[in-house]
């Protein structure tokens, strides 16, 4: 290979696909198991998942080298079901996009609790499949042994869950500040600091274990896959890898621990600022993970 | 009345043909993919590195037959291989390698062996590129060549990632991937591929797959190295050499077929998923319980 076939735009798509699947799973599972106690977080997660899967699809389609010449050629991607894993993925993502749109609509038409929950069960399965597919896609590429790992899809799923959780927490103040009329419930949660802090506490309870498991899966991926030494050996890509470790895993852990101390001390404003910072770090770190894996693999082979 | 009926019939026929048209077209493309004439036994090519003199005639013949423009070449640094990589317009390269034998025990040529190897798409028996192609552009013809349909390619680049040797490459000008076609158009006329026909030393030999595999197995019994008998589940172009293929930069790929590779990957993914899923659920539960206990203790301590 003379140049990168899959570049940063595709890393963006892999990131958004994982994030969309993860945000949906966080939102829907919270709705299914927590009985609307954290309804605002559920709604935020599902809304974020729909927006990001659509953005991801836009990136994906424009990255297809033939799209600009023959836009309808994209329909060919549906042809080889189930012969090609990419076709399977195309169908999964199409289904997931539709289901997440339906869920967003159902959240706005309140009073469809049962229907919404049935749709959410389907959506969770499709969301998991979407997030895992972004990794399976790479693991099937026989020409790049760096990606041929059963751990990689799970690494992307875990990162998807974490980034999904982060965007769900971050979207509440963003929507409350910029679109207060459309998101009245987001605004009231954000204005009543204690309510928002309760959501933050709940997301910490999910996020901290996820970070530990993601770290474990990352280590297992590194140990079991050939040539992963490129990530820490001081090559050009190592910098991005260390940035990922710092931004996606270490700093969020440290900040959350510090936040718990601040909460006990009653410094709520500071807790909120640091929480928002943490969510941004997790999101940047999530993108770096895709970038490092995607580009690193192509640099070696 | 009759006129009315015939109009109705006409509409019926027209709508039916509209429905059937896509199917008919699909049938047509399928028809093109399996021509009427018998394709016969699987074809193969033996590439014997020991016979190669590095004349690059095969490279030129490939360019000439397939009307491929010249490559803007660069000094490749330390070797005579040029160009050093495959591209949409370079389907064949000839590796030139100086192989050190410094104790001078084997070659008796001053501690150095000169070896050349003509290399191109190996037309795998179960091609990874075909397996991942979402649009059905890539396909394997029953007599051996791995071919592609220019109109179906969507430019996703997955075949480029799935080929262990970086063979398919997207051509920005014709908007499709391109690679060696094993000169299927010559094979259909009863001719050998252009590179084989040009080779002056018979380093390239065209035969049936069975014959080629037999030749390669015999070479193995003579202590020679082969590439393509078992690699990635077998290929239609089989290489023979007296030096290991790692010298030419050809990796030692697993003998699993593409289907076996994909099934193995999914099995690993599912097995690992059981552990990851279990660990995540347990960790979330344990962490929440621990936080509750701590909160209770705090509350009790505070009151």
Interface residues (C-beta under 8 A of the other chain):
Chain A: X1 X2 X5 X6 X64 X65 X66 X67 X69 X70 X73 X74 X76 X77 X78 X79 X80 X83 X84 X85 X86 X87 X90 X132 X136 X137 X138 X139 X140 X141 X142 X143 X144 X148 X149 X150 X151 X153 X154 X157 X158 X205 X206 X208 X209 X210 X212 X213 X216 X217 X264 X301
Chain B: X85 X87 X128 X131 X132 X133 X134 X135 X136 X137 X152 X153 X154 X155 X156 X157 X158 X160 X161 X162 X163 X164 X165 X166 X170 X172 X175 X176 X232 X253 X258 X261 X262 X265 X266 X267 X268 X269 X271 X272 X273 X276 X279 X280 X283 X284 X286 X287 X288 X291 X298
